């Protein structure tokens, strides 16, 4: 009895002490879209103080952090960072999927119940740069499709709704996923040329936002071009300007300077350059100022997702002069943001986290120039393949076997769904056997096998299983060979595309800094799911509801 009383008293003392510990005034989560883990290290010796160098030299750096899921796309990675869960739990299996009930292609955060507050900011159905926007049939946006709570949700619960919680990005999915259900998200509308939100978050814009949007935020870019920020002789990849494998966008070109031509695609071209990140930085600072973020004793949360690295990577590739200059400018933007936070909140009062939603492959043309095998693959050709036609004849399929390929899934036609379970099983097996034999395909895994967990115990199979959600996943998951991927973005040929379970797509930075965090390098393998759970432990709130992670003990020891 005495022992039980002592134990209870000890536990109570521990929790009382933990609850009384100083909490950060602000959790600043920086997510750089498509920042493969090695990219900042390439140019660290050229970065100035205050940005990447501050994070890598003053923070706790996990050098072997990986996403645990197979489809390494923007919404998947962002939501994994936010929830500490895999797509099998949080539901964001891809940027786009086909709704089984309606047969319609679904954009991850679209929601017809919540529309944009700006009437002139609805979805541009002819956007040829970011084709995921074409998939959306409505301008409505909300986090309702995310099936797990986020760290920001749990922070809001813990503080009884007193925390200010914001997500900011050029991309809607980059802002919405991190703000969670309880926060507010703002993103850049290319059509409106301003930052917007939906009526899920609020019924009207705050006055400061309307003032900022109407203050001529785009004027400085009109009639200008993306030019190199230093003399060309100072660049390590100066010889990579205007190489054959880069995407030659009309009016933007493959060679510096890249003009921001005024017209229909003016705002889109801004996001293909460091200008998109500069807009995000300036908006984030204005939001902090106007909403008084980090200015009281309740922990606030601000997510800033920089997206230009992703667009530059798609168009020019990771090993390009454009990417090198983009990283130099991004380094300056991060330094600027951290300086502003230090001036207004204090870095000693701010827990800073940096990571990425995914990495990126190198461009096949560049790899081929180094005699490394790499190539593009074209799934859009599969439905008309002679072998598929033979299968349709074998199983007496009157319409078609494959309805479409929506990366990374093959979707069968409605006629296949109408067959008996025995027939479907035979069709699935035959389709898997055929697809596996295609040159460039590493694995073809049926959803039936995933649902029954009838898989070999390999890292790749586990990653595919982590990506499986029975209501959203397609019929067959396709894994391409390493350095083999699609370059067709809805008619636009790009230099490279992420979305695989290979290390170049899963390996990302994971850094904690500020708030008394020690400077150390941790080489052990960790998961990006660990980030949200570690934040929850630091704050003392519940872990996100779907969290399947481990606490990063080195950070808690600090």
URVEN-V688272 format. One record per residue. N is the residue number from 1. RES is the residue in one small letter. PHI is phi in degrees with one decimal (none if undefined). PSI is psi as a letter, one per 20 degrees, with the letter a starting at -180 (999 if undefined). Layout:
n->{N & N}
res->{RES & RES}
phi->{PHI & PHI}
psi->{PSI & PSI}
This chain:
n->{1 & 2 & 3 & 4 & 5 & 6 & 7 & 8 & 9 & 10 & 11 & 12 & 13 & 14 & 15 & 16 & 17 & 18 & 19 & 20 & 21 & 22 & 23 & 24 & 25 & 26 & 27 & 28 & 29 & 30 & 31 & 32 & 33 & 34 & 35 & 36 & 37 & 38 & 39 & 40 & 41 & 42 & 43 & 44 & 45 & 46 & 47 & 48 & 49 & 50 & 51 & 52 & 53 & 54 & 55 & 56 & 57 & 58 & 59 & 60 & 61 & 62 & 63 & 64 & 65 & 66 & 67 & 68 & 69 & 70 & 71 & 72 & 73 & 74 & 75 & 76 & 77 & 78 & 79 & 80 & 81 & 82 & 83 & 84 & 85 & 86 & 87 & 88 & 89 & 90 & 91 & 92 & 93 & 94 & 95 & 96 & 97 & 98 & 99 & 100 & 101 & 102 & 103 & 104 & 105 & 106 & 107 & 108 & 109 & 110 & 111 & 112 & 113 & 114 & 115 & 116 & 117 & 118 & 119 & 120 & 121 & 122 & 123 & 124 & 125 & 126 & 127 & 128 & 129 & 130 & 131 & 132 & 133 & 134 & 135 & 136 & 137 & 138 & 139 & 140 & 141 & 142 & 143 & 144 & 145 & 146 & 147 & 148 & 149 & 150 & 151 & 152 & 153 & 154 & 155 & 156 & 157 & 158 & 159 & 160 & 161 & 162 & 163 & 164 & 165 & 166 & 167 & 168 & 169 & 170 & 171 & 172 & 173 & 174 & 175 & 176 & 177 & 178 & 179 & 180 & 181 & 182 & 183 & 184 & 185 & 186 & 187 & 188 & 189 & 190 & 191 & 192 & 193 & 194 & 195 & 196 & 197 & 198 & 199 & 200 & 201 & 202 & 203 & 204 & 205 & 206 & 207 & 208 & 209 & 210 & 211 & 212 & 213 & 214 & 215 & 216 & 217 & 218 & 219 & 220 & 221 & 222 & 223 & 224 & 225 & 226 & 227 & 228 & 229 & 230 & 231 & 232 & 233 & 234 & 235 & 236 & 237 & 238 & 239 & 240 & 241 & 242 & 243 & 244 & 245 & 246 & 247 & 248 & 249 & 250 & 251 & 252 & 253 & 254 & 255 & 256 & 257 & 258 & 259 & 260 & 261 & 262 & 263 & 264 & 265 & 266 & 267 & 268 & 269 & 270 & 271 & 272 & 273 & 274 & 275 & 276 & 277 & 278 & 279 & 280 & 281 & 282 & 283 & 284 & 285 & 286 & 287 & 288 & 289 & 290 & 291 & 292 & 293 & 294 & 295 & 296 & 297 & 298 & 299 & 300 & 301 & 302 & 303 & 304 & 305 & 306 & 307 & 308 & 309 & 310 & 311 & 312 & 313 & 314 & 315 & 316 & 317 & 318 & 319 & 320 & 321 & 322 & 323 & 324 & 325 & 326 & 327 & 328 & 329 & 330 & 331 & 332 & 333 & 334 & 335 & 336 & 337 & 338 & 339 & 340 & 341 & 342 & 343 & 344 & 345 & 346 & 347 & 348 & 349 & 350 & 351 & 352 & 353 & 354 & 355 & 356 & 357 & 358 & 359 & 360 & 361 & 362 & 363 & 364 & 365 & 366 & 367 & 368 & 369 & 370 & 371 & 372 & 373 & 374 & 375 & 376 & 377 & 378 & 379 & 380 & 381 & 382 & 383 & 384 & 385 & 386 & 387 & 388 & 389 & 390 & 391 & 392 & 393 & 394 & 395 & 396 & 397 & 398 & 399 & 400 & 401 & 402 & 403 & 404 & 405 & 406 & 407 & 408 & 409 & 410 & 411 & 412 & 413 & 414 & 415 & 416 & 417 & 418 & 419 & 420 & 421 & 422 & 423 & 424 & 425 & 426 & 427 & 428 & 429 & 430 & 431 & 432 & 433 & 434 & 435 & 436 & 437 & 438 & 439 & 440 & 441 & 442 & 443 & 444 & 445 & 446 & 447 & 448 & 449 & 450 & 451 & 452 & 453 & 454 & 455 & 456 & 457 & 458 & 459 & 460 & 461 & 462 & 463 & 464 & 465 & 466 & 467 & 468 & 469 & 470 & 471 & 472 & 473 & 474 & 475 & 476 & 477 & 478 & 479 & 480 & 481 & 482 & 483 & 484 & 485 & 486 & 487 & 488 & 489 & 490 & 491 & 492 & 493 & 494 & 495 & 496 & 497 & 498 & 499 & 500 & 501 & 502 & 503 & 504 & 505 & 506 & 507 & 508 & 509 & 510 & 511 & 512 & 513 & 514 & 515 & 516 & 517 & 518 & 519 & 520 & 521 & 522 & 523 & 524 & 525 & 526 & 527 & 528 & 529 & 530 & 531 & 532 & 533 & 534 & 535 & 536 & 537 & 538 & 539 & 540 & 541 & 542 & 543 & 544 & 545 & 546 & 547 & 548 & 549 & 550 & 551 & 552 & 553 & 554 & 555 & 556 & 557 & 558}
res->{x & x & x & x & x & x & x & x & x & x & x & x & x & x & x & x & x & x & x & x & x & x & x & x & x & x & x & x & x & x & x & x & x & x & x & x & x & x & x & x & x & x & x & x & x & x & x & x & x & x & x & x & x & x & x & x & x & x & x & x & x & x & x & x & x & x & x & x & x & x & x & x & x & x & x & x & x & x & x & x & x & x & x & x & x & x & x & x & x & x & x & x & x & x & x & x & x & x & x & x & x & x & x & x & x & x & x & x & x & x & x & x & x & x & x & x & x & x & x & x & x & x & x & x & x & x & x & x & x & x & x & x & x & x & x & x & x & x & x & x & x & x & x & x & x & x & x & x & x & x & x & x & x & x & x & x & x & x & x & x & x & x & x & x & x & x & x & x & x & x & x & x & x & x & x & x & x & x & x & x & x & x & x & x & x & x & x & x & x & x & x & x & x & x & x & x & x & x & x & x & x & x & x & x & x & x & x & x & x & x & x & x & x & x & x & x & x & x & x & x & x & x & x & x & x & x & x & x & x & x & x & x & x & x & x & x & x & x & x & x & x & x & x & x & x & x & x & x & x & x & x & x & x & x & x & x & x & x & x & x & x & x & x & x & x & x & x & x & x & x & x & x & x & x & x & x & x & x & x & x & x & x & x & x & x & x & x & x & x & x & x & x & x & x & x & x & x & x & x & x & x & x & x & x & x & x & x & x & x & x & x & x & x & x & x & x & x & x & x & x & x & x & x & x & x & x & x & x & x & x & x & x & x & x & x & x & x & x & x & x & x & x & x & x & x & x & x & x & x & x & x & x & x & x & x & x & x & x & x & x & x & x & x & x & x & x & x & x & x & x & x & x & x & x & x & x & x & x & x & x & x & x & x & x & x & x & x & x & x & x & x & x & x & x & x & x & x & x & x & x & x & x & x & x & x & x & x & x & x & x & x & x & x & x & x & x & x & x & x & x & x & x & x & x & x & x & x & x & x & x & x & x & x & x & x & x & x & x & x & x & x & x & x & x & x & x & x & x & x & x & x & x & x & x & x & x & x & x & x & x & x & x & x & x & x & x & x & x & x & x & x & x & x & x & x & x & x & x & x & x & x & x & x & x & x & x & x & x & x & x & x & x & x & x & x & x & x & x & x & x & x & x & x & x & x & x & x & x & x & x & x & x & x & x & x & x & x & x & x & x & x & x & x & x & x & x & x & x & x & x & x & x & x & x & x & x & x & x & x & x & x & x & x & x & x & x & x & x & x & x & x & x & x & x & x & x & x & x}
phi->{none & -61.2 & -62.2 & -64.6 & -63.8 & -61.8 & -62.6 & -61.7 & -64.9 & -63.8 & -61.6 & -62.3 & -65.1 & -61.8 & -68.4 & -64.1 & -64.2 & -63.8 & -65.8 & -84.2 & -60.4 & -64.1 & -105.8 & -65.3 & -74.1 & -146.6 & -103.8 & -105.5 & -106.2 & -102.1 & -119.7 & -101.8 & -64.8 & 64.2 & -95.1 & -60.2 & -57.9 & -81.9 & -63.1 & -62.9 & -68.5 & -59.2 & -117.2 & -56.1 & -68.1 & -101.8 & -74.0 & -86.3 & -69.5 & 105.3 & -104.6 & -58.3 & -65.0 & -60.6 & -64.4 & -76.5 & -95.2 & -107.6 & -108.2 & -90.6 & -111.3 & -93.3 & -85.6 & -131.2 & -94.5 & -136.8 & -73.4 & -90.7 & -107.4 & -86.8 & -94.8 & -84.4 & -116.2 & -57.9 & -66.8 & -64.8 & -67.4 & -58.4 & -70.2 & -63.5 & -62.5 & -75.8 & -103.7 & 68.8 & -120.1 & -89.4 & -57.9 & -61.5 & -106.2 & -80.7 & 89.2 & -85.1 & -81.4 & -176.5 & -60.6 & -142.6 & -145.7 & -98.8 & -70.4 & -64.5 & -72.0 & -103.1 & 79.9 & -85.8 & -73.4 & -116.3 & -83.8 & -51.3 & -110.5 & -69.7 & -153.8 & -65.8 & -85.2 & -134.3 & -102.1 & -64.4 & -73.7 & -89.1 & -67.4 & -96.3 & -118.6 & -69.3 & -63.6 & -82.6 & -68.1 & -109.7 & -67.4 & -93.8 & -91.0 & -119.6 & -66.6 & -61.0 & -68.9 & -66.3 & -67.9 & -71.1 & -96.1 & -143.9 & -82.1 & -65.6 & -139.1 & -163.7 & -90.9 & -64.2 & -78.5 & -82.4 & -95.7 & -130.6 & -72.8 & -103.1 & -58.0 & -63.3 & -62.3 & -66.8 & -63.1 & -63.1 & -63.8 & -61.1 & -96.5 & 57.9 & 79.1 & -84.2 & -67.0 & -87.3 & -126.2 & -136.7 & -125.0 & -130.0 & -167.1 & -67.9 & -88.6 & -60.7 & -68.8 & -71.8 & -86.1 & -64.4 & -62.1 & -80.9 & -69.3 & 70.7 & -84.2 & -96.2 & -95.0 & -123.7 & -117.6 & -130.0 & -142.4 & -91.4 & -89.9 & -65.3 & -71.4 & -83.6 & 69.6 & -155.0 & -86.3 & -134.1 & -154.0 & -113.5 & -78.6 & -65.9 & -90.5 & -164.8 & -87.5 & -152.7 & -71.5 & -66.1 & -59.2 & -64.1 & -69.1 & -63.5 & -64.1 & -66.0 & -63.0 & -94.6 & -89.6 & 79.3 & -65.7 & -100.4 & -59.6 & -65.4 & -95.3 & -68.1 & 73.6 & -110.5 & -139.3 & -77.2 & -114.8 & -63.0 & -83.5 & -134.8 & -63.7 & -58.3 & -66.8 & -87.5 & -93.7 & -73.4 & -111.6 & -58.5 & -76.4 & -98.2 & -82.8 & 62.5 & -101.1 & -59.9 & -84.6 & -77.7 & -79.9 & -98.8 & -74.5 & -57.2 & 85.7 & -105.6 & 76.6 & -109.0 & -129.7 & -68.6 & -81.0 & -104.2 & -72.7 & -92.1 & -68.2 & -71.3 & 143.6 & -58.8 & -104.5 & -56.3 & -69.9 & -64.9 & -63.9 & -60.8 & -75.2 & -84.8 & -144.6 & -59.3 & -58.5 & -61.9 & -71.5 & -65.4 & -61.3 & -63.3 & -58.5 & -63.7 & -68.2 & -60.9 & -67.1 & -64.9 & -61.0 & -59.3 & -66.7 & -74.5 & -93.5 & 54.1 & -68.8 & 76.2 & -102.3 & -136.5 & -91.3 & -98.3 & -64.0 & -101.0 & -135.4 & -132.1 & -104.1 & -121.1 & -108.8 & -89.5 & -109.8 & -62.4 & -57.0 & -66.3 & -65.2 & -62.6 & -62.5 & -63.1 & -81.2 & -115.2 & 97.0 & -64.7 & -100.9 & -137.7 & -61.9 & -62.3 & -66.8 & -60.0 & -66.4 & -58.9 & -68.6 & -62.2 & -71.8 & -61.7 & -55.5 & -66.2 & -66.9 & -64.3 & -61.1 & -62.2 & -64.2 & -66.3 & -64.7 & -64.6 & -63.6 & -63.5 & -69.9 & -99.8 & -118.7 & 95.8 & -64.5 & -69.2 & -104.0 & -120.7 & -93.1 & -100.9 & -127.0 & -126.2 & -154.7 & -143.0 & -78.8 & -176.7 & -96.4 & -168.0 & -82.9 & -83.5 & -68.7 & -52.1 & -60.2 & -66.8 & -62.8 & -61.4 & -66.3 & -100.3 & 67.4 & -100.3 & -62.1 & -167.4 & -165.0 & -97.8 & -130.1 & -130.1 & -62.3 & -62.0 & -86.3 & -62.4 & -57.0 & -101.3 & -67.2 & -61.8 & -67.1 & -66.5 & -62.0 & -67.0 & -65.8 & -61.9 & -69.8 & -60.4 & -100.7 & 53.7 & -90.7 & -74.3 & -92.0 & -157.9 & -79.1 & -99.1 & -73.0 & -168.6 & -110.6 & -120.5 & -45.3 & -102.3 & -111.4 & -92.7 & -113.0 & -77.5 & -75.9 & -62.8 & -61.7 & -65.3 & -62.7 & -77.5 & -75.0 & -67.0 & -60.9 & -65.2 & -66.0 & -61.5 & -61.4 & -67.0 & -65.6 & -58.3 & -62.8 & -65.7 & -67.4 & -61.6 & -60.1 & -67.5 & -63.3 & -63.8 & -84.1 & -67.9 & -62.6 & 107.1 & -95.7 & -89.2 & -144.7 & -129.8 & -125.3 & -74.6 & -65.0 & -62.8 & -65.5 & -67.6 & -64.5 & -90.4 & 52.5 & -94.6 & -132.5 & -64.6 & -89.8 & -120.6 & -61.8 & -67.5 & -63.1 & -64.1 & -63.9 & -67.2 & -63.1 & -63.1 & -94.9 & -89.7 & -127.6 & -59.7 & -91.2 & -122.5 & -72.4 & -78.6 & -84.7 & -138.7 & -89.6 & -108.8 & -111.4 & -79.4 & -60.6 & -57.9 & 61.7 & -133.5 & -159.4 & -76.9 & -118.6 & -102.4 & -102.5 & 53.9 & 100.5 & -98.9 & -80.9 & -111.3 & -73.0 & -157.1 & -142.1 & -86.3 & 127.1 & -121.0 & -90.8 & -77.3 & -57.3 & -64.3 & -96.3 & -95.8 & -82.3 & -135.1 & -68.8 & -147.9 & -135.0 & -115.5 & -148.8 & 72.4 & 46.9 & 76.7 & -70.5 & -75.9 & -87.6 & -160.4 & -109.2 & -116.2 & -88.1 & -72.9 & -70.0 & -132.4 & -106.3 & -64.9 & -63.2 & -68.3 & -62.7 & -64.1 & -65.9 & -64.8 & -60.0 & -61.4 & -68.7 & -65.2 & -76.6 & 95.0 & -90.8 & -64.4 & -70.8 & -53.8 & -61.2 & -103.6 & -58.5 & -128.5 & -118.0 & -119.0 & -76.2 & -80.9 & -64.2 & -62.9 & -71.7 & -68.0 & -62.7 & -66.4}
psi->{g & g & g & g & g & g & g & g & h & g & g & h & g & g & h & g & g & g & h & i & q & p & q & q & h & p & o & o & o & p & o & o & p & k & n & q & h & i & g & h & h & h & j & h & i & i & q & r & q & h & d & h & h & g & g & h & h & i & r & o & p & o & i & l & p & q & q & j & r & h & n & m & r & g & h & g & g & g & h & g & h & h & i & j & r & r & h & h & g & i & i & n & i & r & h & q & r & p & p & h & g & h & j & q & p & p & p & g & j & q & o & i & i & o & r & q & h & p & h & j & k & r & p & o & i & k & o & i & g & n & i & h & h & h & h & p & i & q & i & p & p & r & j & h & i & p & j & q & q & r & g & h & g & h & g & g & g & h & j & k & j & h & q & p & p & q & p & p & r & h & p & g & h & h & g & g & h & h & h & b & h & i & a & p & p & p & r & p & o & h & g & h & k & r & p & r & r & r & j & h & h & r & h & q & q & q & h & h & g & h & g & g & h & j & j & l & h & i & h & i & i & p & j & a & q & o & r & p & i & r & p & h & i & i & p & h & k & h & i & j & p & m & q & h & i & q & p & n & p & p & i & g & r & j & q & q & q & o & q & n & p & q & b & h & j & g & h & g & h & h & i & j & r & i & h & g & h & g & g & g & g & h & g & g & g & g & g & g & g & h & j & l & p & j & j & a & j & p & p & r & p & p & p & o & o & p & i & h & h & g & g & g & g & g & g & h & q & h & m & q & h & g & h & g & h & g & h & g & h & g & g & h & g & g & g & g & g & h & g & g & g & g & h & h & h & p & h & i & j & p & o & p & p & p & a & q & h & r & b & q & r & q & p & g & g & g & g & h & i & j & k & p & p & q & r & q & q & n & h & i & i & g & h & j & q & h & h & h & h & h & h & h & g & g & j & l & o & h & e & q & g & o & g & r & o & o & p & k & q & p & p & r & r & h & h & h & h & i & r & r & h & g & g & h & g & g & g & g & g & g & g & g & g & g & h & h & i & p & p & i & p & g & q & o & p & q & h & g & h & g & h & i & k & m & q & q & m & r & g & g & h & g & h & g & h & i & i & p & p & h & i & h & q & a & h & p & p & p & o & r & q & p & k & p & r & q & j & o & n & l & i & o & p & r & g & q & p & r & k & r & j & q & h & h & h & h & o & r & q & o & p & p & r & a & l & j & p & q & o & q & p & o & i & q & p & r & q & i & h & h & g & g & h & g & g & h & h & g & h & j & r & q & q & q & h & j & p & l & a & q & p & n & h & h & g & h & h & 999}
